[in-house]
Amino acid sequence: MKALKKLAVFCVGAALALGSAFGFAACDNGKDPAGSSDIREVYSLYVAYAEENGEEPLTYEEWLQSVKGPQGAQGPQGPQGDKGDDGDKGDKGDSGADGSSFLHGNGAPNASAGKVGDLYLDVLTGDLYEKTLEGWSSEPIGSLKGPQGEQGVKGDKGEKGDKGDKGDKGDPGAGSGGSGSPLPEGAPTVTVSVTAGSSQEVSLPAEVIADPGVYVMKADVGSATYTPPTPPTGLAAQYDGGRFYAYVSEIHCNFTPEESLGTPGHNVLLGYLVVTAEDINVTFAAELDDINATISFEKWEAPTLKGDGSKIVIPVNAHKNLVPDEDVIKFHLDPSIGNAKYTLKFDTLPELINVILYVCVGTQQVSVVAKYADGVISFPDTTIQFTGEDTEMYIRSAAMVTGSDRGKNISALTISLTPAEE
């Protein structure tokens, strides 16, 4: 073994000598270096000697590895290569998502309108809605409408208009009763003669004083022409009275033309008055027309509101305070209404005390805001939820406080009730 090691040393020396003479070249993919014949000659001597001494010789590759010198130091950095060619143009990117839209319309948005992320403005109220994955927000996320401004100063009263021409005489009524009174038979009456711009106080009929409550007043003004007040030119906060009105204490009542003018040759005005136990006199006032009239008082019996669309006529109070007092005018509810939702419909009003109504059922109070279009004020349909235990309801308007101390007003209103559509 020692002899083999000596031979290995010898062979190494010989290999180095040959390497010095001929030079080793780096391996190229496992191929023999240049001058391999000389190297292999040395390897052959090593193999012969090993076999002669009974030793298993190393393979040629192992032998080369054993005679390989240590790794040399790293060479210097080569020069920078040339810039490579530009790469190919990339594919066109996908289209970006659509941006949000700003929609608007009258009333809350329809469920099918718009897409997620869109905004919607209700131009009637100034409310702003946003559409999410669940649909449009159930409540407004904000409002573009500022707070209500302070009420303006009441304007000066306009000048009295010229008196209109006298109308043509009406045709005589059929039969011999054409000149009869259109007032309720047997109802107590008072007679008034009021010039425009003045008022007259008269005693209430004894029957009315003895039985306080709500009274229907009908004023037979004969063939005199009566022109209803002109509605305000917009949604004013309040509207002061008609051209002919009456009041007891601080309760103010406007007269309006009756739907039926009654007997030919007679114009009939209709009003409602709440008489309390302290009232003994009633004052009638005329603004723009001279009024000569016989006025009847008929006790008002509260009607029953059904859910079949049939109409009833009711007086409507206005109150200074939200809490109603003893003169609230209530009416009955038909028991068949039960526990269900109904739509309350209002007829268009020829004149209006205020633009806000409050519908009160039990502890529920729903506000209804009037609309003004084409010279006519009206109230939108309103949904009411009844509990099945409700037996009566009332409707009042917001209080109107004028220059005098009148704060409560009475006006007629025609309403109906139908099942609400689901």
Secondary structure, 3 states (H helix, E strand, C coil): CHHHHHHHHHHHHHHHHHHHHHCCCCCCCCCCCCCHHHHHHHHHHHHHHHHHCCCCCCCHHHHHHHHCCCCCCCCCCCCCCCCCCCCCCCCCCCCCCCCCCEEEECCCCCCCCCCCCCEEEECCCCEEEEEECCEECCCCCEECCCCCCCCCCCCCCCCCCCCCCCCCCCCCCCCCCCCCCCCCCCCCEEEEEECCCEEEEEECCHHHHHCCEEEEEEEECCCCCCCCCCCCCCCCCCCCCCCEEEEECCEEEECEECCCCCCCCCCEEEEEEEECCCCCEEEEEECCCCEEEEEEEEECCCCEECCCCCCEEEEEEEECCCCCCCCCCEEEECHHHCCCEEEEEECCECCCCCCEEEEEECCEEEEEECEEECCEEECCCEEEECCCCCCEEEEEEECCCCCCCCCEEEEEEEEEEEECCC
